[in-house]
Amino acid sequence: MSLQLKIDYPESLPDAMQKSREQFEEEAKWAMAAKLFEMKQISSGTAAALVGTDRVSFLLNLHRYNVVVIDLTEKELLSDLENA
């Protein structure tokens, strides 16, 4: 089962962003998925499904939203390097 989210926005917003309505709505989905992933609220797989793409493509596009794929603290990174 799939649910749908409806968001009201000004009719002029897509034009202001120099996008078609469809492009704007697609961009909004990506932005929401990227932010939820960044906040660690959803996995990359769930975020990819939300925007209708595969996980690798989602991860490769995160730079468009200034979201890092690997977000480790210095301590976590050093621990990973020691255990490599």
MMTF fields as JSON, N, C-alpha, C and O atoms, coordinates in Angstrom:
{
  "mmtfVersion": "1.0.0",
  "mmtfProducer": "UNKNOWN",
  "numBonds": 335,
  "numAtoms": 336,
  "numGroups": 84,
  "numChains": 1,
  "numModels": 1,
  "chainsPerModel": [1],
  "groupsPerChain": [84],
  "chainIdList": ["A"],
  "bondAtomList": [4, 2, 8, 6, 12, 10, 16, 14, 20, 18, 24, 22, 28, 26, 32, 30, 36, 34, 40, 38, 44, 42, 48, 46, 52, 50, 56, 54, 60, 58, 64, 62, 68, 66, 72, 70, 76, 74, 80, 78, 84, 82, 88, 86, 92, 90, 96, 94, 100, 98, 104, 102, 108, 106, 112, 110, 116, 114, 120, 118, 124, 122, 128, 126, 132, 130, 136, 134, 140, 138, 144, 142, 148, 146, 152, 150, 156, 154, 160, 158, 164, 162, 168, 166, 172, 170, 176, 174, 180, 178, 184, 182, 188, 186, 192, 190, 196, 194, 200, 198, 204, 202, 208, 206, 212, 210, 216, 214, 220, 218, 224, 222, 228, 226, 232, 230, 236, 234, 240, 238, 244, 242, 248, 246, 252, 250, 256, 254, 260, 258, 264, 262, 268, 266, 272, 270, 276, 274, 280, 278, 284, 282, 288, 286, 292, 290, 296, 294, 300, 298, 304, 302, 308, 306, 312, 310, 316, 314, 320, 318, 324, 322, 328, 326, 332, 330],
  "bondOrderList": [1, 1, 1, 1, 1, 1, 1, 1, 1, 1, 1, 1, 1, 1, 1, 1, 1, 1, 1, 1, 1, 1, 1, 1, 1, 1, 1, 1, 1, 1, 1, 1, 1, 1, 1, 1, 1, 1, 1, 1, 1, 1, 1, 1, 1, 1, 1, 1, 1, 1, 1, 1, 1, 1, 1, 1, 1, 1, 1, 1, 1, 1, 1, 1, 1, 1, 1, 1, 1, 1, 1, 1, 1, 1, 1, 1, 1, 1, 1, 1, 1, 1, 1],
  "groupList": [{"groupName": "MET", "atomNameList": ["N", "CA", "C", "O"], "elementList": ["N", "C", "C", "O"], "formalChargeList": [0, 0, 0, 0], "bondAtomList": [1, 0, 2, 1, 3, 2], "bondOrderList": [1, 1, 2], "singleLetterCode": "M", "chemCompType": "L-PEPTIDE LINKING"}, {"groupName": "SER", "atomNameList": ["N", "CA", "C", "O"], "elementList": ["N", "C", "C", "O"], "formalChargeList": [0, 0, 0, 0], "bondAtomList": [1, 0, 2, 1, 3, 2], "bondOrderList": [1, 1, 2], "singleLetterCode": "S", "chemCompType": "L-PEPTIDE LINKING"}, {"groupName": "LEU", "atomNameList": ["N", "CA", "C", "O"], "elementList": ["N", "C", "C", "O"], "formalChargeList": [0, 0, 0, 0], "bondAtomList": [1, 0, 2, 1, 3, 2], "bondOrderList": [1, 1, 2], "singleLetterCode": "L", "chemCompType": "L-PEPTIDE LINKING"}, {"groupName": "GLN", "atomNameList": ["N", "CA", "C", "O"], "elementList": ["N", "C", "C", "O"], "formalChargeList": [0, 0, 0, 0], "bondAtomList": [1, 0, 2, 1, 3, 2], "bondOrderList": [1, 1, 2], "singleLetterCode": "Q", "chemCompType": "L-PEPTIDE LINKING"}, {"groupName": "LYS", "atomNameList": ["N", "CA", "C", "O"], "elementList": ["N", "C", "C", "O"], "formalChargeList": [0, 0, 0, 0], "bondAtomList": [1, 0, 2, 1, 3, 2], "bondOrderList": [1, 1, 2], "singleLetterCode": "K", "chemCompType": "L-PEPTIDE LINKING"}, {"groupName": "ILE", "atomNameList": ["N", "CA", "C", "O"], "elementList": ["N", "C", "C", "O"], "formalChargeList": [0, 0, 0, 0], "bondAtomList": [1, 0, 2, 1, 3, 2], "bondOrderList": [1, 1, 2], "singleLetterCode": "I", "chemCompType": "L-PEPTIDE LINKING"}, {"groupName": "ASP", "atomNameList": ["N", "CA", "C", "O"], "elementList": ["N", "C", "C", "O"], "formalChargeList": [0, 0, 0, 0], "bondAtomList": [1, 0, 2, 1, 3, 2], "bondOrderList": [1, 1, 2], "singleLetterCode": "D", "chemCompType": "L-PEPTIDE LINKING"}, {"groupName": "TYR", "atomNameList": ["N", "CA", "C", "O"], "elementList": ["N", "C", "C", "O"], "formalChargeList": [0, 0, 0, 0], "bondAtomList": [1, 0, 2, 1, 3, 2], "bondOrderList": [1, 1, 2], "singleLetterCode": "Y", "chemCompType": "L-PEPTIDE LINKING"}, {"groupName": "PRO", "atomNameList": ["N", "CA", "C", "O"], "elementList": ["N", "C", "C", "O"], "formalChargeList": [0, 0, 0, 0], "bondAtomList": [1, 0, 2, 1, 3, 2], "bondOrderList": [1, 1, 2], "singleLetterCode": "P", "chemCompType": "L-PEPTIDE LINKING"}, {"groupName": "GLU", "atomNameList": ["N", "CA", "C", "O"], "elementList": ["N", "C", "C", "O"], "formalChargeList": [0, 0, 0, 0], "bondAtomList": [1, 0, 2, 1, 3, 2], "bondOrderList": [1, 1, 2], "singleLetterCode": "E", "chemCompType": "L-PEPTIDE LINKING"}, {"groupName": "ALA", "atomNameList": ["N", "CA", "C", "O"], "elementList": ["N", "C", "C", "O"], "formalChargeList": [0, 0, 0, 0], "bondAtomList": [1, 0, 2, 1, 3, 2], "bondOrderList": [1, 1, 2], "singleLetterCode": "A", "chemCompType": "L-PEPTIDE LINKING"}, {"groupName": "ARG", "atomNameList": ["N", "CA", "C", "O"], "elementList": ["N", "C", "C", "O"], "formalChargeList": [0, 0, 0, 0], "bondAtomList": [1, 0, 2, 1, 3, 2], "bondOrderList": [1, 1, 2], "singleLetterCode": "R", "chemCompType": "L-PEPTIDE LINKING"}, {"groupName": "PHE", "atomNameList": ["N", "CA", "C", "O"], "elementList": ["N", "C", "C", "O"], "formalChargeList": [0, 0, 0, 0], "bondAtomList": [1, 0, 2, 1, 3, 2], "bondOrderList": [1, 1, 2], "singleLetterCode": "F", "chemCompType": "L-PEPTIDE LINKING"}, {"groupName": "TRP", "atomNameList": ["N", "CA", "C", "O"], "elementList": ["N", "C", "C", "O"], "formalChargeList": [0, 0, 0, 0], "bondAtomList": [1, 0, 2, 1, 3, 2], "bondOrderList": [1, 1, 2], "singleLetterCode": "W", "chemCompType": "L-PEPTIDE LINKING"}, {"groupName": "GLY", "atomNameList": ["N", "CA", "C", "O"], "elementList": ["N", "C", "C", "O"], "formalChargeList": [0, 0, 0, 0], "bondAtomList": [1, 0, 2, 1, 3, 2], "bondOrderList": [1, 1, 2], "singleLetterCode": "G", "chemCompType": "PEPTIDE LINKING"}, {"groupName": "THR", "atomNameList": ["N", "CA", "C", "O"], "elementList": ["N", "C", "C", "O"], "formalChargeList": [0, 0, 0, 0], "bondAtomList": [1, 0, 2, 1, 3, 2], "bondOrderList": [1, 1, 2], "singleLetterCode": "T", "chemCompType": "L-PEPTIDE LINKING"}, {"groupName": "VAL", "atomNameList": ["N", "CA", "C", "O"], "elementList": ["N", "C", "C", "O"], "formalChargeList": [0, 0, 0, 0], "bondAtomList": [1, 0, 2, 1, 3, 2], "bondOrderList": [1, 1, 2], "singleLetterCode": "V", "chemCompType": "L-PEPTIDE LINKING"}, {"groupName": "ASN", "atomNameList": ["N", "CA", "C", "O"], "elementList": ["N", "C", "C", "O"], "formalChargeList": [0, 0, 0, 0], "bondAtomList": [1, 0, 2, 1, 3, 2], "bondOrderList": [1, 1, 2], "singleLetterCode": "N", "chemCompType": "L-PEPTIDE LINKING"}, {"groupName": "HIS", "atomNameList": ["N", "CA", "C", "O"], "elementList": ["N", "C", "C", "O"], "formalChargeList": [0, 0, 0, 0], "bondAtomList": [1, 0, 2, 1, 3, 2], "bondOrderList": [1, 1, 2], "singleLetterCode": "H", "chemCompType": "L-PEPTIDE LINKING"}],
  "groupTypeList": [0, 1, 2, 3, 2, 4, 5, 6, 7, 8, 9, 1, 2, 8, 6, 10, 0, 3, 4, 1, 11, 9, 3, 12, 9, 9, 9, 10, 4, 13, 10, 0, 10, 10, 4, 2, 12, 9, 0, 4, 3, 5, 1, 1, 14, 15, 10, 10, 10, 2, 16, 14, 15, 6, 11, 16, 1, 12, 2, 2, 17, 2, 18, 11, 7, 17, 16, 16, 16, 5, 6, 2, 15, 9, 4, 9, 2, 2, 1, 6, 2, 9, 17, 10],
  "groupIdList": [1, 2, 3, 4, 5, 6, 7, 8, 9, 10, 11, 12, 13, 14, 15, 16, 17, 18, 19, 20, 21, 22, 23, 24, 25, 26, 27, 28, 29, 30, 31, 32, 33, 34, 35, 36, 37, 38, 39, 40, 41, 42, 43, 44, 45, 46, 47, 48, 49, 50, 51, 52, 53, 54, 55, 56, 57, 58, 59, 60, 61, 62, 63, 64, 65, 66, 67, 68, 69, 70, 71, 72, 73, 74, 75, 76, 77, 78, 79, 80, 81, 82, 83, 84],
  "secStructList": [7, 7, 7, 7, 7, 7, 7, 7, 7, 7, 6, 6, 2, 2, 2, 2, 6, 6, 7, 7, 2, 2, 2, 2, 2, 2, 2, 2, 2, 2, 2, 2, 2, 2, 2, 2, 2, 2, 6, 6, 1, 1, 7, 2, 2, 2, 2, 2, 2, 2, 2, 6, 1, 7, 2, 2, 2, 2, 2, 2, 2, 4, 4, 4, 4, 6, 7, 7, 1, 7, 7, 7, 7, 2, 2, 2, 2, 2, 2, 2, 2, 2, 6, 7],
  "xCoordList": [0.836, 0.0, 0.886, 1.929, 0.478, 1.236, 0.367, -0.803, 0.936, 0.227, 0.711, 1.754, -0.034, 0.316, 0.326, -0.531, 1.317, 1.453, 1.092, 1.603, 0.22, -0.175, 0.387, 0.178, 1.102, 1.686, 1.195, 1.334, 0.63, 0.209, 1.412, 2.19, 1.557, 2.625, 2.114, 1.21, 2.689, 2.225, 2.401, 3.411, 1.431, 1.465, 2.704, 3.193, 3.204, 4.341, 5.695, 6.716, 5.728, 6.994, 7.823, 9.018, 7.259, 8.085, 8.703, 9.878, 7.921, 8.456, 9.575, 10.58, 9.406, 10.431, 11.737, 12.819, 11.63, 12.816, 13.264, 14.194, 12.597, 12.883, 12.773, 13.637, 11.684, 11.403, 9.947, 9.098, 9.682, 8.295, 7.674, 8.383, 6.38, 5.703, 6.23, 6.496, 6.378, 6.851, 8.279, 8.595, 9.141, 10.525, 10.582, 11.343, 9.772, 9.736, 9.295, 9.911, 8.24, 7.72, 8.718, 8.845, 9.422, 10.463, 11.603, 12.107, 12.005, 13.063, 12.654, 13.479, 11.406, 10.91, 10.973, 11.334, 10.622, 10.718, 12.156, 12.432, 13.082, 14.501, 15.003, 15.718, 14.632, 15.092, 14.583, 15.325, 13.329, 12.771, 13.482, 13.845, 13.679, 14.349, 15.789, 16.247, 16.497, 17.883, 17.957, 18.833, 17.061, 17.075, 16.73, 17.376, 15.728, 15.376, 16.525, 16.775, 17.227, 18.4, 19.501, 20.11, 19.755, 20.785, 20.504, 21.425, 19.242, 18.842, 18.802, 18.463, 19.157, 19.16, 17.765, 17.618, 16.753, 15.373, 14.961, 14.097, 15.59, 15.305, 16.617, 17.615, 16.606, 17.793, 17.938, 17.014, 19.088, 19.299, 18.374, 17.928, 18.09, 17.171, 15.755, 15.083, 15.305, 13.969, 13.906, 12.923, 14.953, 15.0, 14.982, 14.301, 15.72, 15.746, 14.361, 13.916, 13.687, 12.336, 11.383, 10.492, 11.565, 10.717, 10.801, 9.796, 11.989, 12.152, 12.079, 12.163, 11.926, 11.75, 13.027, 13.031, 14.121, 15.389, 16.052, 15.521, 17.196, 17.925, 18.817, 19.086, 19.261, 20.034, 21.336, 21.676, 22.055, 23.336, 23.115, 23.859, 22.117, 21.825, 21.46, 21.866, 20.685, 20.334, 21.597, 21.782, 22.455, 23.686, 24.582, 25.202, 24.65, 25.496, 24.956, 25.699, 23.689, 23.082, 22.987, 22.517, 23.42, 23.317, 24.136, 23.804, 25.2, 26.026, 25.213, 25.534, 24.161, 23.316, 22.626, 22.18, 22.543, 21.866, 22.847, 22.438, 24.132, 25.189, 25.066, 25.311, 24.684, 24.565, 25.71, 25.912, 26.453, 27.563, 27.048, 26.11, 27.685, 27.27, 27.776, 27.048, 29.018, 29.606, 29.769, 30.523, 29.058, 29.047, 29.539, 28.75, 30.869, 31.461, 32.166, 32.715, 32.142, 32.938, 34.4, 34.706, 35.3, 36.729, 37.036, 37.815, 36.423, 36.636, 36.175, 36.873, 34.994, 34.477, 35.381, 35.641, 35.861, 36.739, 38.055, 38.525, 38.646, 39.897, 39.7, 40.554, 38.592, 38.279, 38.151, 38.668, 37.472, 37.334, 38.697, 38.96, 39.565, 40.893, 41.733, 42.488, 41.617, 42.358, 41.903, 42.697, 40.613, 40.052, 40.078, 39.59, 40.64, 40.66, 41.723, 41.882],
  "yCoordList": [-1.177, 0.0, 1.246, 1.276, 2.226, 3.466, 4.637, 4.716, 5.54, 6.743, 7.909, 7.824, 8.984, 10.156, 11.382, 11.547, 12.243, 13.492, 14.634, 14.715, 15.508, 16.661, 17.907, 18.138, 18.714, 19.95, 21.104, 21.084, 22.094, 23.294, 24.213, 24.404, 24.777, 25.75, 26.779, 26.495, 27.971, 29.032, 28.613, 28.013, 28.929, 28.585, 29.159, 28.592, 30.277, 30.943, 30.346, 30.705, 29.454, 28.929, 28.184, 28.457, 27.268, 26.612, 27.609, 27.487, 28.593, 29.61, 30.403, 30.709, 30.736, 31.49, 30.706, 31.292, 29.384, 28.524, 28.105, 27.312, 28.643, 28.342, 26.84, 26.236, 26.269, 24.847, 24.678, 25.519, 23.585, 23.235, 22.711, 22.418, 22.598, 22.072, 20.67, 20.358, 19.839, 18.467, 18.446, 17.663, 19.299, 19.378, 19.84, 19.3, 20.842, 21.35, 20.266, 20.091, 19.537, 18.506, 17.361, 16.804, 17.011, 15.981, 16.462, 15.705, 17.712, 18.304, 18.325, 18.063, 18.63, 18.659, 17.264, 17.131, 16.224, 14.852, 14.501, 13.936, 14.843, 14.565, 15.304, 14.731, 16.57, 17.373, 16.783, 16.716, 16.359, 15.765, 14.458, 14.228, 13.61, 12.33, 12.544, 11.868, 13.478, 13.759, 14.269, 13.852, 15.155, 15.719, 14.653, 14.579, 13.836, 12.777, 11.788, 11.307, 11.479, 10.612, 11.285, 10.651, 12.555, 13.298, 13.319, 13.237, 13.429, 13.465, 12.069, 11.913, 11.056, 9.66, 9.175, 8.321, 9.733, 9.321, 8.148, 7.355, 8.044, 6.938, 6.434, 7.154, 5.203, 4.609, 5.093, 5.677, 4.85, 5.232, 4.435, 4.95, 3.2, 2.391, 2.93, 2.972, 3.342, 3.932, 5.255, 5.544, 6.063, 7.351, 7.139, 7.867, 6.159, 5.864, 5.453, 5.887, 4.621, 4.2, 5.391, 5.457, 6.32, 7.506, 8.327, 8.87, 8.419, 9.211, 8.348, 8.869, 7.05, 6.169, 5.868, 5.81, 5.674, 5.333, 4.221, 3.792, 3.76, 2.741, 3.41, 4.609, 2.63, 3.146, 3.814, 4.891, 3.195, 3.756, 5.109, 6.055, 5.212, 6.489, 7.559, 8.714, 7.166, 8.121, 8.633, 9.84, 7.711, 8.099, 8.973, 9.914, 8.67, 9.447, 10.852, 11.722, 11.087, 12.403, 13.257, 14.393, 12.734, 13.487, 14.762, 15.71, 14.801, 16.016, 17.226, 18.361, 16.987, 18.087, 18.817, 19.954, 18.152, 18.715, 18.95, 19.153, 18.918, 19.099, 18.11, 18.453, 16.881, 15.826, 14.845, 14.355, 14.565, 13.624, 12.196, 11.926, 11.297, 9.899, 9.231, 8.473, 9.514, 8.94, 10.06, 11.008, 9.939, 10.982, 10.399, 10.104, 10.239, 9.664, 10.742, 11.697, 10.574, 11.46, 11.062, 9.993, 11.916, 11.612, 10.318, 9.488, 10.155, 8.95, 7.698, 6.683, 7.765, 6.621, 6.295, 5.125, 7.325, 7.125, 6.477, 5.538, 6.976, 6.393, 4.948, 4.105, 4.65, 3.282, 2.387, 1.269, 2.863, 2.086, 1.832, 0.729, 2.844, 2.686, 1.698, 0.924, 1.709, 0.765, -0.673, -1.609, -0.835, -2.172, -2.633, -3.719, -1.824, -2.179, -3.22, -3.637],
  "zCoordList": [0.0, 0.0, 0.0, 0.652, -0.704, -0.81, -0.391, -0.764, 0.381, 0.787, -0.052, -0.7, -0.04, -0.832, 0.059, 0.927, -0.171, 0.57, -0.367, -1.483, 0.085, -0.72, -0.066, 1.125, -0.846, -0.332, -1.19, -2.413, -0.552, -1.263, -1.427, -0.492, -2.614, -2.867, -3.858, -4.643, -3.824, -4.726, -6.195, -6.562, -7.0, -8.422, -9.112, -10.089, -8.605, -9.223, -8.818, -9.406, -7.84, -7.333, -8.385, -8.494, -9.155, -10.178, -11.16, -11.508, -11.607, -12.523, -11.867, -12.507, -10.599, -9.881, -9.805, -9.756, -9.796, -9.752, -11.146, -11.297, -12.161, -13.565, -13.846, -14.482, -13.35, -13.548, -13.959, -13.665, -14.637, -14.912, -13.619, -12.657, -13.604, -12.418, -12.089, -10.928, -13.107, -12.908, -12.374, -11.478, -12.915, -12.449, -10.994, -10.191, -10.667, -9.292, -8.32, -7.269, -8.656, -7.765, -7.593, -6.503, -8.667, -8.585, -7.688, -6.858, -7.856, -7.032, -5.561, -4.685, -5.289, -3.911, -3.282, -2.113, -4.05, -3.539, -3.196, -2.137, -4.107, -3.874, -2.641, -1.819, -2.51, -1.377, -0.064, 0.916, -0.04, 1.168, 1.507, 2.661, 0.516, 0.747, 1.219, 2.14, 0.592, 0.974, 2.407, 3.165, 2.784, 4.136, 5.175, 6.22, 4.901, 5.844, 6.006, 7.111, 4.912, 4.983, 5.802, 6.664, 5.536, 6.26, 7.77, 8.582, 8.125, 9.531, 10.165, 11.338, 9.355, 9.801, 10.204, 11.078, 9.553, 9.811, 8.927, 9.299, 7.74, 6.816, 6.231, 6.208, 5.762, 5.15, 3.71, 3.145, 3.135, 1.736, 0.815, -0.21, 1.17, 0.364, 0.383, -0.648, 1.557, 1.676, 0.943, 0.261, 1.079, 0.376, -1.136, -1.857, -1.611, -3.05, -3.537, -4.6, -2.762, -3.135, -3.159, -4.005, -2.243, -2.178, -3.46, -3.919, -4.036, -5.261, -6.526, -7.638, -6.36, -7.51, -8.266, -9.496, -7.526, -8.159, -7.356, -6.331, -7.812, -7.063, -6.013, -6.083, -5.056, -3.928, -4.375, -3.884, -5.288, -5.742, -6.417, -6.155, -7.27, -7.933, -6.917, -7.046, -5.897, -4.846, -4.157, -4.0, -3.752, -3.055, -3.924, -3.428, -5.206, -6.117, -6.367, -6.822, -6.08, -6.294, -5.031, -5.092, -3.904, -2.647, -2.648, -1.936, -3.436, -3.487, -3.954, -3.603, -4.745, -5.219, -4.065, -4.217, -2.911, -1.739, -0.588, 0.556, -0.9, 0.106, 1.255, 2.412, 0.927, 1.928, 1.704, 0.592, 2.762, 2.64, 2.787, 3.537, 2.054, 2.091, 3.364, 4.005, 3.726, 4.93, 5.943, 5.726, 7.043, 8.061, 9.386, 10.284, 9.487, 10.682, 11.497, 10.947, 12.801, 13.641, 13.499, 12.973, 13.965, 13.885, 14.641, 14.173, 15.801, 16.614, 15.868, 15.869, 15.226, 14.469, 13.292, 13.008, 12.607, 11.458, 11.891, 11.249, 12.973, 13.467, 13.876, 13.603, 14.524, 14.917, 13.695, 13.689, 12.668, 11.436, 10.795, 10.317, 10.78, 10.2, 10.985, 10.394, 12.304, 13.127, 12.894, 12.979, 12.599, 12.415, 10.961, 10.649, 10.075, 8.649, 8.358, 7.211]
}
